[in-house]
Amino acid sequence: MDLATIIGLMAGLGLIALSIIKGGNAQGFVNVPSLMTTVGGAISATLISFPLKTMFKVFAISMKTILHQEQSHSNVIVSLVKYAEKARKEGMLSLEEEAEGEPDQFLRKGLMLAVDGTESELLSNILMNEMSALQSRHEEGQNVFKTLATFFPAFGMIGTLVGLVQMLSQMNDPSKIGPGMAVALLTTFYGAFAANLFCLPMVEKLKGRSEGEVQRMHLILEGILAIKAGDTPRVVGEKLKAFISPKERTEIDQDEDKA
């Protein structure tokens, strides 16, 4: 579970709610017609912009982002070095059973291709296509949230204009001008709130997840190609350490020394 996402959302909601409560008249920030205009309008416009099946993926994308457990690059390197040791001692075919039990789908696919004797260039092309497909799927999710982030403030402004028209039509009663203006501005508040606390952060979170996943895939590809080329486990490890920070490299070296 990604604690940063949960903490960020809870902190944002909590602080804004606290500021509203401390400011007084918290009930004034709840207006159903304003919510219907802002949220309903933004979702409707996004539905027009994307196929229905893409919209159905938004909830799954959101949950995956929140519940995502990022796999450490260091752990992947350790696994690949172990595979290199086994291949060096017993040959590539000895990795078949290991590959079948590998939980990482991308790594399992790469190992199986290597065990089957697939040429390095073809193996690289197949796995690169996997990366491109993954990036396309992630970009699709990002685009949905980018679109929502665009439409939320836009429909917030539309709601404000509607509220102003209604307020101006009652200018003969000065007592209704203040409350009417407050309700009119609520839709702008709702739109800015949804776009900046949820949609845009989700875009950045998905972008970061995608970049991290692609980097992990590149790491795996380099490791499998090195194993297939017959590199020693030490050489495989040194090649892959380029993908991680100096601190993580030191931790791996320390673990190797203990072993």
Buried (B, 14 or more C-beta within 10 A) or exposed (E): EBEEBEEBBEEBEEEBEEEBEEEEEEEEBEBEBBBEBBBEBBBEBBEEBBEEEBBEBBEEBBEBBBEBEEBEBBEBBBBBBEBBBBBBEEEBEBBEEBBEEBEBEBBBBBBBBBBEEBEEEEBBEBBEEBBEEBBEEBBBBBBBBBBBBBBBBBBBBBBBEBBBEBBEEEEEEEEBEEEBBBBBBBBBBBBBBBBBBBBBBBBEBBBEBBEBBBBBBBBBBBBBBBBBEEBEBEBBBBBBBEBBEEEBBEBBEEEEEEE
